[in-house]
Amino acid sequence: MAKSIDVSDLDIYYGDFLAVEGVTISIPARSVTAFIGPSGCGKSTFLRSLNRMHEVIPGARVDGKVVIDGQDLYGPDVDPVVVRRQIGMVFQRPNPFPTMSIYDNVLAGFKLNAKRIKKSDADAVVERSLKSANLWNEVKDRLNRPGSSLSGGQQQRLCIARAVAVEPQVLLMDEPCSALDPISTSAIEDLVHELKESYTIVIVTHNMQQAARVSDDTAFFNLASVGKPGRLIEYGTTATIFSNPEEKATEAYIQGRFG
Ligand SMILES: Nc1ncnc2c1ncn2[C@@H]1O[C@H](COP(=O)(O)OP(=O)(O)OP(=O)(O)O)[C@@H](O)[C@H]1O
């Protein structure tokens, strides 16, 4: 299920604007990799290129290679819609379907993949996914209530349940805790830790403590100046990046001296 991600020499454009330049990185399966760096350095753009969400923006494109467990993500026969279903994404703001029930929210992605599903199978998927997202105990008696009836932290875990319901190969998380209170943040961080047994997780975060707490590896991105492309500056184990980085810029960013 979990897959490694190998990116070579990836350039990412919005029209003529080169937003991210020359990224080469190998992200191991069953691990958590954090993307850190100052605003505008291209973390979210790069993240979205890993499930072909980037190109939904008109004029957006990439040059280079992204290989997930041997499969070229941008190969000529690859359907981007299928890729987006296989590589789950969790966004900054929880985005459950507000009027849809909790039960149906969990199944929303799953139903796109499977044409028909027996009620007993659907029940099993809902229970398994909500348990994976550490939400089952809180909602099992109100599965028919709307998604919007949950707290922000619960809604974010519902979105994670929706993402894992389809058993994705990779889970991409773009600042998943930035709209959450500290208790909900801690619940999501615990969850990320548990999920890495089954998934390859990539998480964008502005929170250095969070990167240090949840990730095995950290990639630091930076840009020379506004309008210049973002680049991957340094990548390594989180322990090394936080305690003994090779690059001065990495050290300065981690110590809060810029960004
Ligand atoms: N839809 C878009 N159209 C054109 N340019 C864009 C678009 N989205 C982002 N950019 C540009 O691409 C560059 C990288 O942006 P991106 O959002 O990926 O950075 P980031 O590191 O995730 O920033 P932040 O930490 O502030 O979220 C920026 O210069 C940004 O202005």
PDBQT file of the ligand as one rigid body, heavy atoms in Angstrom, charges set to zero:
ROOT
HETATM    1  N1  LIG A 301      -2.303  29.701  -8.439  1.00  0.00    +0.000 N 
HETATM    2  C1  LIG A 301      -1.139  30.352  -8.591  1.00  0.00    +0.000 A 
HETATM    3  N2  LIG A 301      -0.881  31.083  -9.672  1.00  0.00    +0.000 NA
HETATM    4  C2  LIG A 301       0.303  31.723  -9.835  1.00  0.00    +0.000 A 
HETATM    5  N3  LIG A 301       1.303  31.684  -8.935  1.00  0.00    +0.000 NA
HETATM    6  C3  LIG A 301       1.091  30.967  -7.831  1.00  0.00    +0.000 A 
HETATM    7  C4  LIG A 301      -0.133  30.250  -7.588  1.00  0.00    +0.000 A 
HETATM    8  N4  LIG A 301      -0.024  29.625  -6.382  1.00  0.00    +0.000 NA
HETATM    9  C5  LIG A 301       1.192  29.936  -5.905  1.00  0.00    +0.000 A 
HETATM   10  N5  LIG A 301       1.862  30.724  -6.760  1.00  0.00    +0.000 N 
HETATM   11  C6  LIG A 301       3.222  31.267  -6.577  1.00  0.00    +0.000 C 
HETATM   12  O1  LIG A 301       4.134  30.185  -6.484  1.00  0.00    +0.000 OA
HETATM   13  C7  LIG A 301       5.127  30.443  -5.502  1.00  0.00    +0.000 C 
HETATM   14  C8  LIG A 301       5.112  29.339  -4.457  1.00  0.00    +0.000 C 
HETATM   15  O2  LIG A 301       3.878  29.407  -3.745  1.00  0.00    +0.000 OA
HETATM   16  P1  LIG A 301       3.452  28.295  -2.675  1.00  0.00    +0.000 P 
HETATM   17  O3  LIG A 301       2.068  28.618  -2.216  1.00  0.00    +0.000 OA
HETATM   18  O4  LIG A 301       3.707  26.950  -3.224  1.00  0.00    +0.000 OA
HETATM   19  O5  LIG A 301       4.514  28.577  -1.512  1.00  0.00    +0.000 OA
HETATM   20  P2  LIG A 301       4.521  28.032  -0.025  1.00  0.00    +0.000 P 
HETATM   21  O6  LIG A 301       5.942  27.772   0.320  1.00  0.00    +0.000 OA
HETATM   22  O7  LIG A 301       3.570  26.912   0.122  1.00  0.00    +0.000 OA
HETATM   23  O8  LIG A 301       3.996  29.316   0.752  1.00  0.00    +0.000 OA
HETATM   24  P3  LIG A 301       3.176  29.453   2.120  1.00  0.00    +0.000 P 
HETATM   25  O9  LIG A 301       4.094  28.926   3.180  1.00  0.00    +0.000 OA
HETATM   26  O10 LIG A 301       2.950  30.932   2.248  1.00  0.00    +0.000 OA
HETATM   27  O11 LIG A 301       1.908  28.664   1.993  1.00  0.00    +0.000 OA
HETATM   28  C9  LIG A 301       4.810  31.832  -4.944  1.00  0.00    +0.000 C 
HETATM   29  O12 LIG A 301       5.604  32.779  -5.626  1.00  0.00    +0.000 OA
HETATM   30  C10 LIG A 301       3.353  32.019  -5.266  1.00  0.00    +0.000 C 
HETATM   31  O13 LIG A 301       3.034  33.379  -5.419  1.00  0.00    +0.000 OA
ENDROOT
TORSDOF 0
